[in-house]
Amino acid sequence: MNKNIIILIAMLMLLAGCAQTNKDIEQEVISPQQSTNTPQSNENLVTSDESSVDNSIDVVEKISIYTLDDNTMESIIVDEIVINSNLMTTMQSVANSLSSNIFWDLDIEVLEIVEVDGKEIAYIDLQENETSQFTWNQLFQGSTGGEITSQSLELTFLQRDYEGEWVEGIFITHEREALDYDHVPRLNDIIFR
């Protein structure tokens, strides 16, 4: 029992020594109030309220790339694209993402954005890729395939939920010719938001 008391006293002394060491360290740290700066030198100090540092957070706007789930036919997001200050550049980024994420790297080119009856319309051309084993014709075959392909293009290029600057309609061609597929008759004309 005597041994336990000695151990307890030793531990208390050790803890007291650690506390004293921390106290000594705290006293060596100079707080702003203890600074030896003279009043003249404090005039040039900049407080956090006066600094010109921009602490604002830049909001990065993104738009979604959509397709349809082939089992439920519900829209799903497969990618997101950061919006560029140039609408044409953003639209081409959208086209590139659709191509790589959904359409087997078949080419999609945003040809131009033109004002038609006071509305901005994007002209989009679906192009065959000589190195691909797939074709746009295959993607538009059948009612399910045609619906998934047309909805992926329509939902993604129209961005109906996006409230920023965007086109008001799209017109899609295939190799610069009007689309002529039985299962997607609505793609034969301008589609509006």
N, C-alpha and C positions, 0 to 999 in steps of 0.2 A: 504494500500500500504506500509506503514511503517512496518507493520508486515511481509510482504513478503521480504523486504530488510533485516530485522533482521534474518529471517530464512535462506536466501541466505548466509549472512555473517557467520552464525553459521555452515552451511554446508561446506563452504570454509575452516573455521578454523578446522573443524573435518577432512576434507580431508588432509589438511596440516599436521595435527598431525599424521595421518596414514602414510603419506609419510615420515615424520621424523622418525617414529618408524621403518619403513622398512630400512631406511638409517642407523640407529643406528645398526640394526641387521646385515646388510651387512658388516659394519665396524668390527664387532666382529668375523666374519668368517676369518680365517687365510688362505690365499692363499699359494700355494707352494713357491712362491717367497718371502713371508713374514715369512717363517718358521725360527725358531730359531736354526735349525740344523747347526752344524759346518761343515766346508768343509770335515773334516775327517769322520763324520757320513754319509754324502751324498755318499761317495764312495761305501757303501754297499746297496744303494737303487737300485732296479731293475726297469727299465722302461718297458713299455708295449712292446717295440721292443725287449728287451733282455729276456723277460720271456720265460719259457719253456712250457707254457700252449699251448696245442694243440687245436686250434680253428677250425680245419678242420671239415667238416661235413661228417659223414659216410653216404655213399649212400647205401640205402637198396634196393637190387634188388628183384623184385617180378616177378612172372609168373602168367599167368591167367588160370583160370579153365573155359572151354567153354562148351556150349551146343548149340543146335539149337532151334530157336523159332519155335514152331510147326505150326504157321500160315504162316510165311514168309520163313521158312527154312534158315534164315540168322543166322550166328553165333552170340552168345551173351556171355558176360562174367558174370559168376555167383559168382565168388570168386577170390581172389588173395592169393598166397602163397609166403612167404618170402623164398628166396633161401638160403639153408644151405650150408656150405662148403663141405659137404659130399653129392655127387650126389644121392646115394642110399637112403639116409634119405629124401632128397627133393622129390625124385620120390614117396616114400611111403606117404609123406604128400600130394602130388598131388592125389594119389590113395584114401586116406582117405577123401579128400575134394570132389572128384567125388562121392564117395560112399554116403556121407551124404547130399550133395547138389543136386544130380541128380538121384542117383540110389537107393533110398529107403533103405539106409544102407546095401545094399548087399555088401559083402566083395570083396575087390580088393587087391591082394597082389603082390608086385613087388618081384619076386622070385630071380632074379639075373640080373646082367649086364655082358654080355659075348662078347668077341671080335669074330666076324665072318667076315672072309675075310677082315680083317683090319678095321672093323667098329664096334663101340660099340652098341650092341643091348640089349634092356631091355626086359626081359621075364616077362610078366604080366599075372597073373591068376585071372580069375573071379570066385568067390566062392559063393555057396549058403549059406544063413544064416538061420539056423534052426528056429530062432525066428521070421523071417519075413514071412509075408503072400504073398510076391512077389518073383518072380524067374527071373533069367536072361533070361530064355526062353520067358517069357512075354515081356521083354524089347526088344527082337529081333523080335517079331511078327509083321507082316505087313510091307509094304514098308516104311511107314513114321516112325514107331517105330524103325525099323532096321536102317534106315538112321540116325535118331537122336542119337541112342545109339552108333553106330559105329563112327559117326563124333565127338561125345562128347569125346570118348576114343582117337580117332586119333588126333584131334586138340589139346587136352590137353596134351597127353603124348609126342607128337612130338615137340610142341612149335616151330613151323617153323619160327616165328619172333624173337625168342630169340637168341642173338648173343654170349652168353657166353658158357661155357662148358656144353654140353648136349649130350644125346645119339643120334646116327645117325639113329636109327630104333627101331621099337617095334615088338614083336611077342606076340599075345594074345591067351590065352587058356581058356577053361572053365573046371573047376575041373581037371586041368592038362591034358586035352584032347583037340585035335584040334577043333576049332569052326566049327560047321556044321549047318549053318542057311542059308536058301535060299536067304534072302534079303541082306546079307552082305558077298558076296563071297571074297571080297578083304581082309577080316580079316583072311583068311585061310593061309596067308603067311606073311613074314616080310614086314612091311610097312616102307618105308624110308622117311626121312625129305625131 
